[in-house]
Amino acid sequence: MSIQNAYLNSLMDRVMARNPAEPEFHQAVREVLASLVPVVEDRPEFIQEGVMDCLVEPERIIKFRVPWEDEQGVVHVNRGFRVQFNSAIGPYKGGLRFHPSVYEGIIKFLGFEQIFKNSLTGLPIGGGKGGADFDPKGKTDLEVMRFCQSFMTELFKYIGPDTDVPAGDIGVGSREIGYLFGQYKRLRNEFTGVLTGKGLSYGGSLARTEATGYGLCYFTDCMLRDAGRSFDGATVVISGSGNVALYACEKAAQSGAKVVAMSDSSGYVYDKDGIDLPLMKRLKEVERKRIAAYAEERPGAEYHAGCAGVWQIPCGIALPCATQNELDLTSAKALIANGCFAVAEGANMPCTPDAVDALQGAGVLFAPAKAANAGGVATSALEMSQNSMRFYWTFEEVDEHLKKIMKDLYHNASAAAVRYGAAGDLVAGANIAGFLKVGESMLAYGIV
Ligand code: NDP
């Protein structure tokens, strides 16, 4: 993807030279800079005042050793990260990812995306992200607790309810948040809303667990309705079977769709009768089993090894909810050939750039992650508000806020696309709408 502006193009070259061997970060920055060409042409001060140069450089990167001991007494050393990317509109906010693939480039790409996503929610939160190359899979609860305590023993120095408020992401669910929060509270001797995604008994918000998946469906519903379509009666394929995927499945089914396939990193299941969600939740949330176990328990369901095959299944709506770059050009072509009319990203950057081009080129409705999966962080911000007020809303109240946020977000992204000559292109619209509020604030601060 070329960037049709000489300054932004040279800035992209500098980003690549200064951040070598970080392809995911380059991919995320390139997409945003390409979208912002009409904005800087209209408002050259964003370049002249250094906003664009500051935007692509994290305010701070923290990188640290995380030593822990397993149940056999063997010591392991992982690497932890927190990228505090941009605090122009509020405290840094973004999840923690525990996965063996984590390195600085992944956290930078996620932190960069988070700036625009958080801005799009309309709430006062800046962009950050963190994590470690630790794999919770196959570890005992005791080992996960030891790792989380060691991780927080370093991280606590850099975060706080008005500074940086982490949450979960891949590999960090309610169990990990509990251990992390417990250790923060012990070290600081204070009870504050420093993490979101907390358990309901100690400050969590109702509907936070459901928020990303539900929000994805609320956003997709707006996009479908604008095009005269809906979830009702549609066949849906979802990748992943983690937090985002499970609640996207729940809301899609509640909206009248039939979800026929889900996956994990080993393979996928196809269930022509529609995914049995209580069974899938038990296997994944409670028993932490591989998805193959679903086909063993559910008559008529098929298991296939290899997760990319999930995109070969015919569907009207595809919701990639697993990980970055999981849906490539080959998969996009299969979706198009099979009559898919909408793709909405639940995961962060799950579609490769050539897949996005192919889908948009074929007229498939396309909802980019920054906008479509912003419901999770938006509800995290609602959790922060409730913690500050020391007061809790009902599930229905939080869900109503979420619905409104996703609806407004859809309309803001589509309106920005129209205003800058890219009507119907929600990728451009989300990048532009997300940037404008952050860019205006950065201009107001001067060179800082
Ligand atoms: P979970 O850890 O709950 O689930 C992740 C799912 O994706 C699992 O099914 C996992 O399979 C699969 N997966 C992970 N890595 C790979 C891989 N390399 N290849 C294939 N499948 C993989 O994470 P979440 O559901 O929380 O997050 C999923 C995506 O959504 C991520 O991109 C995350 O950044 C994004 N997101 C999450 C939000 C949230 O609120 N949780 C908010 C906004 C975005 P397996 O179990 O086999 O590893």
Residues whose N, C-alpha, C, O or C-beta is under 5 A from the ligand:
A	BS01	NDP	G168 D169 I170 G171 T212 G240 S241 G242 N243 V244 A245 S263 D264 S265 S266 C307 C321 A322 T323 Q324 G346 A347 N348 N373 G376
